[in-house]
Amino acid sequence: MRFHAGLFLLGAVLGPVSLFSQQSDAGMSLAAPSARVEQAMAAAQGESGVKHPGAVELSPDGKQLAWTLGGGRRDDGGELHVGSSSAPAVTDAVVSAGAGCKSSAPRWSPNGKTLAFVATCADKQPQLWLKAGDAPPRQLTHIKGTLTEPAWAPDGAAIGFLYVENASRSAGALAAMKPPAGVIGEDGVEVQWVAAANSQTGALTMLTPKGLHAYEFDWAPDAKHVVFVAANPPGENTWWIAKMYTVAVGQPEAAKVILDPQNTSGSLHGLQFAVPRYSTNGQNIAFIGGLMSDQGSTGGDIYLIGADGGGLQNLTPGRKSTPVYLAWTDPDHLLFSEDVGGKSHIGLLGTNKQELTSGWTAEQSISSGRASLSFSFAPAARQVAFASAGPTQAPEIFGGDFRGIRAISHLNDGAKSATKTVSMEWENEGFHVQGWLTFPARYDASKKYPMIVNVHGGPSAETGPSFASQSGVLPELGYFVFEPNPRGSYGQGEAFTAANRKDFGYGDFRDIMKGVDAVEAKYPVDEKRLGLTGWSYGGFMTMFGVTQTTRFHAAVAGAGISNWLSYYGENSIDEWMTPFFGATVYRDPAVYAKSSAINYLDRVKTPTLVIVGDRDGECPAPQSFEFWHALRAFGVPTELVVYPNEGHGFVIPAHIRDRTVREAMWFEKYLQ
């Protein structure tokens, strides 16, 4: 139930429904921005000249680098470059499947002679392509369906990938759900498998059982086995109770469970896991395990288990940070990345639980285009590479020995963020809390400014460092934007992440308000012009927050949850709730009622705009209807905007822009 970070880059919320002037492709009217908002949007997007490297992939010998360059901050495809890893530049050779094709997910073969990549052309169908030597790229697969996360088998004979045959939608809960029809949960359910394409012929082999929905996988060093994470379909709902399997290549129906957290004792019991990786000798599998609210939003501790399922152990118990991604350097050591209270860290951990170096730490993001805080690692060269950016660091490719990581590209020399962002830290109720404060454009310390508090989704997630604020147009309009990481977030260890279990909207909201006090004590914020917003869990916190205080004078709740009891039966991902609430709603309705805004709406005075997609499976539209209906009944200024054909993560450009306009117009109306 995370906030989809890629969306808020253009703004996240909306404004008065009365200002209609355009029609979207989906048939809804779009809001017309005021001249001031139009000007601010143009200024905020003036940063479009900044180059954003996406996927980054080192060759096995560490000498070559493949990387993508696109116009956005998400790696949804772009221009694929190949060049020297010592100084990647836009003049590097371009590898393309043809005019108009977008490239993503570059992967070097084990011998480093062939580059595989995913190309999506005019037919919108992703396919695997291969580029070897001076020969032109050739298409390897001819599938119909989704194709993601390619990975070469260690012997180079095949390329594995996640595959949904004849897919009609992207796998996962962020995508728009199909309109309900037929036998719910049985008709039209699409299952994701691990498939492998022969690297010479492209012939497909299924590696995992067709009755299981697979989420992640990794090849064993012998290329004869695969470890994968899977659960019974429908896949968007069952990741939270997934199991770890191993299977021999060619025998998919003989898959064996080696880990089931629901029936495992110890610190992993009832929790989630991700990023399984075989050790270089094939004897062990390392992974990240912890309390996670969304697939892809990984965080927890580093665990180790034998390839036969024995010897489960936590390598980082009690750690005051959040490991996120990992790779084996040799049979006894793991390179890993983690969130550390607003910073990213890369370190080296032994299977004996001892760290070998101080590693690399920076107030910057990390990504190789694979997953959260992912990096590319070349074991033979002991080199690492990734794209990175931060409040004072424009996007660049970083790399080198993991004890000497540095910027190796010069894509954005001289580029500066249009706004200033600083890390804020404060104490509350025994917790050390961190967040980000973005200043208004053209900041003048002698003036007072309004401030918007933007709460991230999850709750198991974190707002991390970025080159430009994820709050889009608001700083250009003269607002401070405060993005806290309260208890329940990543970055402070598993105890901190679990500290809001059975307590949604209480301790975490007090952390946020204490952070607001800390900002006001240091910077010229106008207490009478505070706004609150968020998406997903942040949408819930907005709906619940306005029932707990009248300090906010405007709010925008995106894809929120107003009634946890009814939500349990409406959403497509109810399996995520038991780890956080301790029981199903049918077993303990009181704990759900305690955090339901619907029970306290007679207290609300804050004008609140409500936004949602009509096909949102994570936070269904009826939740927004309930909240809006109640506010209207109590005479609180409110508006509800439902976007057609949108899921939890909006994808229609006209709708994304419209949300930006509406958010800005709403806050302008009530705070300026």
C-alpha positions, 0 to 999 in steps of 0.5 A: 500500500505504498506511495508510488513515488514516480507519480508525485514527481508531477504533483500528487493531488487535485483542486476545484472540480468546477474549473473544467476546460478540457477532456481526457482520453478517458472522457472526464473533464480536466481542471484549468490551472490559474495563471499562477499555477500554470507558471509554477508548473512550467518553472517546476518542469524547467528541470527537464533538461537534467539527464536521468540515468536509469538501469545500470549494468556492469559487465562481468569483468567490470570494464564495460557499462550498459545504461539507459537514459530517459526523460523521467526518473523512473526506468520505464525504458529509454535510450540504451548506451554501452561504453567504458565503465571508467567514464560513461557519457552520452556519446557512448554507443547506442544499442536499439531495436529500431526507431521508436523502441524503448530499451530497458533491463540490460543484462550481460552474458556470463562471458561478457560477450553478449548484451541482452535487453528488453525492447518495447516498440510500437506494438507495446509488446516487450521482447528480449533482444541480443547484441553481440560484437559488431552484429546488429541486435537480433530479437530473441523472443516472440512472446505475447504477454509481460516480460520483466526481470531478465537474468542470464543462467550462469552457463549462458545457455538461457535467459530467465524472466518473469512471464505472464502469458497473454497478459491483459494487465501488468502483474501486481496491485499497482496496476488498474484492476480488471472490472469485476465480472464472472466468478471473482477470484477464479475467472480472468486470473493471470498467473506469473511464471518464471520462464527461460528463453534458450539464448540461441533459439529463443525457445521457451521453457517454464521453470516454475509450476503453472499453478503458482504465481512467482514474484522473484527468482535467482539461478543457482551457480550450476544453472541446474536449479532456481530459487523463487518466491511464489504463492497461490494466485491471485498474485496481487493478494498473496505475496504477503504469505509467499513461500520460498521454493527451489526447483530443478530446471526442467522439472517445474512440478517438482518444486520444493518449499524451503521456507514458509514464514507463516510456519517458521519460528523466530524473528521471521515468523509471519513476516515477508521476504524478498531478494533471494540470492544463491551463494557463489558455491550454491550452498546457501541462499541469502535474502531480506526478511522483515515487516513489509507492506508492499512487494518491491518496497523491500526492507528488513534484516539479512537472513541466511538459509541453506539451499536445502532449507536448513540452518535459517539465521538472522545475520543482522539482528537488532540493526538500527538501519534497514538492509534492502538489497544484496549480492554475494561477493564470495561464499562467505561475504555479502555486499548489501545496501541499506537505508540509514536514517535518510542516507544510503549505505553500501557495506560488506557483511560476512556470514559470521555477522561481522562487517568488514569495511565502513563502506560507502554512505551518502545522502543520496539515492541508489538504483540500478533499475532492478529494485529498491536501492539496487546496484550492479556488481561484477564479482570478478572485478569486485566493482559496483555501479548504480545511478545516484542523486541527492539534494546536492547531487544531480543524477550521475552514475556512480561506481568503483571498488565498494570501498572507493565509490565515486561519480564516474559520469558527468551527465549533469555537471553544473546542474543544481536543484531549483529548490533546497532540501535538508534533512530534519531529525527529532526525538519523540517518545523514545524514537529518533525520527528523520524527514526531509524539508524542501524550501520554497523557491526564492526563499527569504528567511524574513518572510513566513511561508505556508507548509504542506506535510506530505506523508509517504505510503507503505507504511513500510517505506521511506521518503529518501533523498532525491535531487529535486523534491518529490513534491513537484509544483508546491515549492514553486508556489511558495510552500515549504514541503515537509516529508517525515519518516515516522515510526513504521518507516524504514531506515531505523531498524526492524523495531522502528518499522514494527512500532506502528503495528495495531496503532495506525494513526496514533504514534506515527501521527504524533511523530509527524506532529512533533516533526512539524513542531521541530520545523516551526521552531527552526524555520519561518512556517506560518502555523495558520497555513498548514496543509496535509497530504499523502497517497495510499497509506499517506492518504489514510494518514491524511483522512485520519489526521484531520480527525485528530487535529485542527491544525491543518487548514487544507488537506488532500487525501489521495487513494486513502482508507477511511474505514478499515472494517469495510476496506478489509472486504473491498480491497484486492490485497487483504493478506497484507493486513494481518501482519499489521493488525495482528488478526483478521477483521473478523477476529478482532474488529476493534483494532480496525475500528480504532484507526478508522477515520469514519468513526471520528468525522464529527471532529473534522473542520479541515477542507479536504479534497479526495482523489482516487482511481476507479479501478484501484485494487489497493485502496478501492474507490468506495473508501474515498466515497465514504470519507467524502460523503461523511464530510459533506454530511457534516458541512465540511468543504470537500470535493471528490474526484474519481479518475476513470481507468486508473489503478493505484498507480496512475498512468494516463499523462492527462490525469497525472497533470490534472492531479497536479493542477487540482492539488495546487488549486486546492491549497492555493484556495485555502492556504494562500 
